[in-house]
Each structure stands twice: as C-alpha cells, then as structure tokens.
Amino acid sequence: MMPQQQPSENQPVVQKQTIPVIEEQPVFGKQVVETGRVRVTKRVYEEEKNFELPMLTEEFEVERVPINQYIESPPPAVRYEGDTMIVPVLQEVIVVEKRLMLVEEVRINKRQRMSKVSKSITLRREEVTVERTAIPPENEQQVSS
C-alpha cells in the first residue's frame, strides 16, 4: 500500500490499493496400495497311455530262376517288370570262343504289410492354480511415488 497524499485544492484524493489475484493449480500424485496377494502353484501329472500306431514293414521274396542261355551282350544291370526287380547273374564260360551265358535271374518282389504296434508313452500334463488372498485393511502398506 502506498501512503496517502495530502489533498490539494486542485487535486482529487486518490487512494491506491493492491489486490492480490490468486489462482489455484491442481497437484496430482499417485499412491500404490497393496490390495491383495496372489499365490501361483503348478503341478505336473504323468499318465501312461497306449496308442495303436500304424507301422509299415516291407518284406522281400527272392526267387532264383535258372536261364542257362548264351547271350551276345550283357543285359542291363537291373530291370523292372511291374513291382519285380530283376538282377541278371552272368558267368563267363570257356569254349573255343568266349561267350556270355545268362545263368540265372534273381527276381526280387517287394510286399508291404500293414500292422499295428502298441507303444506305451508317458505324457505330462500341467495344472496351474492361482489363489488371491486379500490383505486386512490394518496391514495394507501404502507407497507413494
């Protein structure tokens, strides 16, 4: 405040006053409050199970077919007739001249057989349990940040 001036005859009396201007500002904060706890447990169970599984096995039947014929040139090493693989067996025979004689052919047939095999397999399974426990109000802890 300013002191008052003495009025003179020509001057009006003026009083000066200071008026404070106030503005409120919000202040924000956080508090961490523990409201409960969680317990997680896990159990592993083992269980034996039998499964019927398809299993493919192959069997080969070998048949020897005597040929005993003289040939001029060797046949292909292996040939196929359907599912049969034919492997020629050659022998050199001494005569006045040398010739190839087809002694035999080995015929190999392939057969497939489907069977079921029982296998015991151990499988594991897990279970998780979650328990939430509340904290009594008198034990709650408050942490401000």
Buried (B, 14 or more C-beta within 10 A) or exposed (E): EEEEEEEEEEEEEEEEEEEEEEEEEEEEEEEEEEEEEEEEEEEEEEEEEEEEEEEEEEEEEEEEEEEEEEEEEEBEEEEEEEEBBBBBEBEEEEEEEEEBBBBBBBBBEEEEEEEEEEEEEEEEEEEEEEEEEEEEEEEEEEEEE
